[in-house]
Amino acid sequence: MVQFLFKWLMVFLMPNFQTASNAYYIEPTGNHPIYVSVTQIEHNAKDKTLEISCKIFTDDFEHELRRTYKGTVDLLQPKDKAAMNKLVSAYVQKHLLLNVNGKSALLNFIGYEQDEEGIISYYQVNDIALVKKIDVVDNILFDYKEQQINIVHVIVNGKRKSTKLVNPDATYSFAF
């Protein structure tokens, strides 16, 4: 599992930061040495939408869903997929908020899937013809682990900008 985590970090985190000042070390605690989610927001100019994906470690996500919603949670082999869709959607939409060009954006849940050690959930925001500014609030799993880090990538007109949100700092503005 440690090799997987290292690979995940190298693929998702390291290429996205240009300077060493962005390095951040976390002491190993719990089941794995780092607590991170990765959210990608991409503007699709042709369809006038924002396409959003959010990857969260499965074990952490299931733990937080159980704690938050006080029920049985099994995202990998759900007995009731509709119920799990509802939990995933409700949690992420409460903890990932977008404001596009000064207006609150409604995330429409598309679904989720397992990807290696993580769950990727998908959302879409409609009627976004042009993106000048995106304000993001991302406090996913901040209540679960003090060490939580959330990486956010935003792609507009082929230009990618990224940030690292370290608990408790959950907000960032991207200007294009």
NORWODA-V639084 format. One record per residue. N is the residue number from 1. PSI is psi in degrees with one decimal (* if undefined). OMEGA is omega as a letter, one per 20 degrees, with the letter a starting at -180 (NA if undefined). D_FIRST is the distance of its C-alpha to the first C-alpha in Angstrom with 2 decimals. Layout:
n-><N;N>
psi-><PSI;PSI>
omega-><OMEGA;OMEGA>
d_first-><D_FIRST;D_FIRST>
This chain:
n-><1;2;3;4;5;6;7;8;9;10;11;12;13;14;15;16;17;18;19;20;21;22;23;24;25;26;27;28;29;30;31;32;33;34;35;36;37;38;39;40;41;42;43;44;45;46;47;48;49;50;51;52;53;54;55;56;57;58;59;60;61;62;63;64;65;66;67;68;69;70;71;72;73;74;75;76;77;78;79;80;81;82;83;84;85;86;87;88;89;90;91;92;93;94;95;96;97;98;99;100;101;102;103;104;105;106;107;108;109;110;111;112;113;114;115;116;117;118;119;120;121;122;123;124;125;126;127;128;129;130;131;132;133;134;135;136;137;138;139;140;141;142;143;144;145;146;147;148;149;150;151;152;153;154;155;156;157;158;159;160;161;162;163;164;165;166;167;168;169;170;171;172;173;174;175;176>
psi-><-35.7;-39.0;-40.8;-45.6;-43.0;-45.1;-43.6;-43.3;-44.3;-40.0;-44.4;-31.0;-52.2;-42.0;-11.9;-0.9;130.4;-17.7;155.3;-19.9;-15.3;-4.8;143.0;120.1;138.7;130.1;136.1;128.1;151.1;-146.8;-19.7;160.3;-8.8;147.3;109.5;146.1;155.2;121.7;132.6;131.8;119.6;129.1;126.7;96.6;-37.0;-46.6;-4.2;49.4;162.1;129.6;123.2;133.8;145.7;116.0;127.7;139.6;130.5;-49.1;-40.7;-43.3;-45.9;-41.9;-46.4;-36.5;-40.5;-44.7;-43.5;-44.2;2.3;51.7;-176.7;132.8;124.7;97.7;-23.3;-39.5;66.1;138.6;-29.3;92.5;-37.3;-39.5;-40.3;-39.7;-43.1;-42.9;-47.4;-49.1;-48.6;-44.5;-51.8;-41.4;-21.5;-28.1;-2.4;105.2;136.0;141.7;117.6;121.4;38.5;1.9;139.6;136.9;135.4;118.7;118.7;118.1;131.2;-40.5;-175.6;161.1;159.8;139.4;102.1;-119.0;9.7;167.0;128.1;122.6;148.3;142.0;162.4;140.4;125.0;163.3;47.4;88.3;-36.6;141.1;117.4;-35.7;137.6;120.0;129.3;134.9;116.6;97.8;33.8;127.5;11.0;-31.5;-19.8;-50.5;129.8;-28.8;4.8;137.1;136.6;122.0;133.4;125.8;134.2;130.5;120.3;128.2;38.0;-3.4;125.5;131.9;144.8;155.9;161.7;122.3;117.0;123.5;126.3;2.3;114.2;4.2;148.9;148.2;131.1;127.3;138.2;*>
omega-><a;r;r;a;r;r;a;r;a;a;a;a;a;a;a;a;a;a;r;a;r;a;a;a;r;r;r;r;r;a;r;a;a;r;a;r;r;r;r;r;a;r;r;a;a;a;a;a;r;r;a;r;a;a;a;r;a;a;r;a;r;r;a;r;r;a;a;a;r;r;r;r;r;a;a;r;a;r;a;a;r;r;r;r;a;r;a;a;a;a;a;a;r;a;r;a;a;r;a;a;r;a;r;a;r;r;r;a;r;a;r;r;r;r;a;a;a;r;r;r;a;a;r;r;a;r;r;a;a;r;r;a;r;r;a;r;a;r;r;r;r;r;a;a;r;a;a;r;r;r;r;r;r;a;r;a;r;a;a;r;a;r;r;r;a;a;j;a;a;a;r;r;r;r;a;NA>
d_first-><0.00;3.80;5.37;5.06;6.28;8.65;9.81;10.44;12.34;14.23;15.26;16.28;17.33;18.68;21.21;22.70;24.18;27.08;27.58;25.90;27.33;24.66;21.93;20.52;18.34;16.79;16.46;13.24;14.21;12.98;9.53;8.06;10.24;11.87;13.72;14.97;16.75;18.37;21.85;23.99;27.72;29.81;33.56;35.01;38.61;39.92;38.88;39.39;36.05;32.92;29.80;26.86;23.21;20.82;17.01;15.39;12.03;13.03;12.55;14.44;16.96;17.75;18.26;20.59;22.42;23.14;24.39;26.43;27.96;28.17;27.26;24.97;22.17;20.11;19.19;17.51;20.44;23.24;26.55;28.28;26.80;29.68;28.90;25.23;26.59;28.99;26.46;24.14;27.28;28.94;26.09;25.36;29.11;29.72;27.17;27.53;31.19;32.89;36.39;37.63;40.87;41.83;41.25;38.66;36.52;35.74;32.30;32.79;29.76;29.09;26.06;22.30;19.70;16.06;14.17;10.60;8.87;12.27;15.91;18.50;21.99;25.09;28.43;31.70;34.54;37.87;41.02;39.60;41.94;41.38;38.83;40.19;37.98;34.91;34.29;30.83;29.86;26.11;25.16;22.36;20.51;22.74;24.03;20.63;19.29;21.60;18.95;18.48;19.02;20.27;20.74;23.77;25.05;28.60;30.30;34.08;36.36;33.60;33.10;29.65;29.36;26.30;25.79;23.32;24.25;23.25;24.04;26.98;28.22;27.85;30.58;31.24;33.97;33.75;37.15;38.06>
